[in-house]
Amino acid sequence: MTENLPSVFAEALTKPEPPAAWPAPLAALWWLAKDATETADTAAWARAHALVQDASGPDAAWVHAHLHRIEGDAGNARYWYDRAGRSVSRETLAEERTALTAALSNAG
């Protein structure tokens, strides 16, 4: 699974927590990658959601939309895609998460 991830992100997955300096959206993706079950019924999903729930900006909104796709809440996901200035994703969850991780890893 880590072969499609940016090397810095993949290396961080060997640690017990995401780097403290990472912004909330990237840290949220780290928690999702650590779990990788693609379900909202996990502690990792809840932790990721808590990180972006009150975070501002389009990156946080995009990750928030992705989380609600995982949850199966299309209406809430659509709201967050709008907040991110993006169209609703038609990619698989894994494809979108890879795109998110690449975009956010390269943003800094």
N, C-alpha and C positions, 0 to 999 in steps of 0.2 A: 504494500500500500504506500509506503514512503517513497517509492521510486518516482512518483509523479509530483512530489512535493519539493519546494525550494529547500536547498541543503540546510540552511539555518533553521528552518522550521522542523525538518526531519530530525536534525540533531537535538533540538530542544525537546522532542518527544521522548528522549532517553532520560530526561530529568523528571523529578516527582511533581513539579509545578512549572507553569510557563514563566519565562523571564519577567521579573517585576517591572522592567522598563517597557514592556510591550503595552500598546494601547488595548483597551477593553475588547474591541472587535477581534483582534488577532488572538488575544488570550482566550476568548470564547471559542474560536476555531480550534485552538490547541486542546481544550477540554473535549470537544467533539471528536477530534482525531484520536485522543487517548482511549475513548470508549468505542467508537466506530460501529455502533449497533443500528444507527439510523432510526432510533425510536425516542419519543419524548418521555418515556417512562424510566429515565435513568437520572442518577445524581449528576452525571456529566452534563446532560441537557439542562437541568435546573441551574447548575452553576454557570453554564454558558449564557442562559437566558438572564440570570441575575446581573451578569456583567454588562450586557447591552441594554437592559431594560431602561435604565436612566441615562445611558450614554447618548451624546448628541453627535450629529453629523451623518453624512450619507453612508460611511462605512459601517457604522453601528446599525443604521437602519437596514442596510443590505443583509448583514448577518442576522438581524432580528427577523427579517422576512424569511430567510432560510430556515431559521429555527421553527417558525410557524408552519412552513411547508413540511418539515419533519413531523410536526405535531398533527398535520392533516387539517389545519385550520386555514383554508384557502382565503377566506375573507380577511382575516387578520394579516396573513402574508401579503395580500394585495395592498392593504393599507401601508405596510412597511416598505414594500417595493415603491409605492408612490412617494413615500417620505425620502427614499434613497434616490429618487429621480430615475428609476429603472423600470423596465417592463417586467412583468411576471416571468420568471424563468420557465423555460420549456425543457431545460436540461434535466438529466437525472439528478438526484440529490448528490451523488458522488461527483458528477461532473461539475455541478455548481460549486460544491465545496472546494474542489481543486482550483477552480477559477478564482474563487474568493481568496483562498490561501495564497495563491500566486500574486494576485493584485495587492493584497494587504501586506504581504512580505516584501514586495518591491516598492511599496509606497514610502518607506522610511529610508 
